[in-house]
Amino acid sequence: PNFLSTILYAVAADSKITKMSDLAGQQQAKFGYTSGGSITDVASELAVRSEKLKEGTDVTRLALGSMQAQAAALVTHQIQVATININAIANYVVQGKVRVIGDTGDYLKVNEANAIIANTSYIQRNPDAVKRFMRAYSKAVDYANTHKDDVERLYADKVGVSQEAAAVVFRKLTWTTNVKYEGYLSEFNLLKETKKIPDSADPKKLFDELVDLSLLPKAP
């Protein structure tokens, strides 16, 4: 099961950059991401490759450690582009300090992001507890997808952001209890192209080893 929140490309509101291709010829524009091997590392490299930007000439990618550090660097003009999730910049978008200029969906039409992960030995020792958790999670997914206004208000209250900022977040947010092989495969191939996994890795074998949807409640 996964919680899907598209990774975005964002710039300061006063930036002249309106789309990712504008980074060509920018003379080492600073392009932030969180850390090596992270989803933002992959997403920033995806944009560079897709737009045929020259790393070290057009852009310089910088690992800044966290989404919050990227957001702070963006609004203080220490970087030109952040590879970030919407939660980290929603307040800045509402305040008119940050603009979103693209997301990973521009390059990967089908993708999977984030998952519920459990230790195999824990599942084997506590199958009933895991099944109860997955039943509760599935009910929460169903509720969230049919009561988005209620969940948006709850999010604003729990996170401590304005209703306007919550609305920005929820425009880019969906939930599902499914993990699609096609989405996994597109990201697997990207990781292979960027040498983050060995060329010898078998995508179907790895998927079958990693993903187990049998603990989800059966559809009525």
SULTALIN-V255670 format. One record per backbone hydrogen bond with DSSP energy under -0.5 kcal/mol. NH is the residue of the N-H (numbers start at 1). CO is the residue of the C=O. E is the energy in kcal/mol with one decimal. If there is no record, write none. Layout:
BEGIN
nh=<NH,NH>
co=<CO,CO>
e=<E,E>
END
This chain:
BEGIN
nh=<2,4,4,5,6,8,9,10,10,11,13,15,18,22,23,24,26,28,29,31,32,32,33,38,42,43,44,45,46,47,48,49,50,51,52,53,55,56,57,58,59,60,62,64,64,65,70,71,72,73,74,75,76,77,78,79,80,81,82,83,84,84,86,88,89,89,90,93,94,95,96,97,98,99,101,101,102,104,106,107,108,109,112,116,117,123,124,125,126,130,131,132,133,134,135,136,137,138,139,140,141,142,143,144,145,146,146,147,151,152,153,154,155,156,157,158,159,160,161,166,167,168,169,170,171,172,172,173,174,176,184,185,186,187,188,189,190,191,192,193,194,195,196,197,201,203,206,207,208,209,210,211,216>
co=<176,2,174,3,172,84,102,8,82,99,97,12,16,19,20,21,23,57,58,60,30,81,62,35,38,39,40,41,42,43,44,45,46,47,49,48,53,59,54,54,54,29,31,33,62,34,66,67,68,69,70,71,72,74,73,73,30,30,10,32,8,82,6,85,85,86,86,89,90,91,93,92,92,11,9,99,9,7,103,104,104,107,183,1,115,119,120,121,122,126,127,128,129,130,131,132,133,134,135,136,137,138,139,140,141,142,143,143,147,148,149,150,151,152,153,154,155,156,156,162,163,164,165,166,167,168,169,170,4,2,180,181,182,183,184,185,186,187,188,189,190,192,191,191,198,201,202,203,204,205,206,207,213>
e=<-0.9,-0.6,-1.2,-0.7,-0.8,-3.6,-2.8,-0.5,-2.2,-2.7,-2.5,-2.1,-0.5,-1.8,-1.9,-1.6,-1.9,-2.5,-2.9,-2.7,-0.6,-3.3,-2.1,-1.9,-2.1,-2.4,-2.4,-2.1,-2.4,-1.9,-2.1,-2.6,-2.8,-2.4,-0.8,-2.5,-0.8,-4.2,-1.7,-2.4,-1.6,-2.7,-2.4,-2.9,-0.6,-3.3,-1.7,-2.5,-2.3,-2.3,-2.3,-2.2,-1.2,-1.5,-2.9,-1.2,-2.2,-1.9,-2.4,-1.1,-2.2,-0.7,-0.5,-1.1,-0.5,-1.1,-1.3,-2.4,-2.3,-2.2,-1.1,-2.9,-1.1,-2.9,-2.7,-0.5,-1.0,-2.2,-2.2,-1.8,-3.1,-0.6,-0.7,-1.6,-0.6,-2.2,-2.3,-1.9,-2.5,-2.0,-2.4,-2.4,-2.2,-2.5,-2.2,-2.2,-2.7,-2.5,-2.1,-2.1,-2.5,-2.4,-2.6,-2.9,-2.2,-0.9,-0.8,-1.6,-2.2,-2.4,-2.0,-2.3,-2.9,-2.3,-2.1,-2.8,-2.8,-1.4,-1.6,-2.3,-2.1,-1.6,-2.0,-2.5,-1.0,-0.5,-1.6,-0.9,-1.9,-1.5,-2.2,-3.0,-1.9,-1.6,-2.7,-2.8,-1.5,-2.5,-2.1,-2.5,-2.0,-1.5,-2.9,-0.9,-1.5,-0.6,-2.4,-2.4,-2.5,-1.7,-2.0,-2.8,-1.4>
END
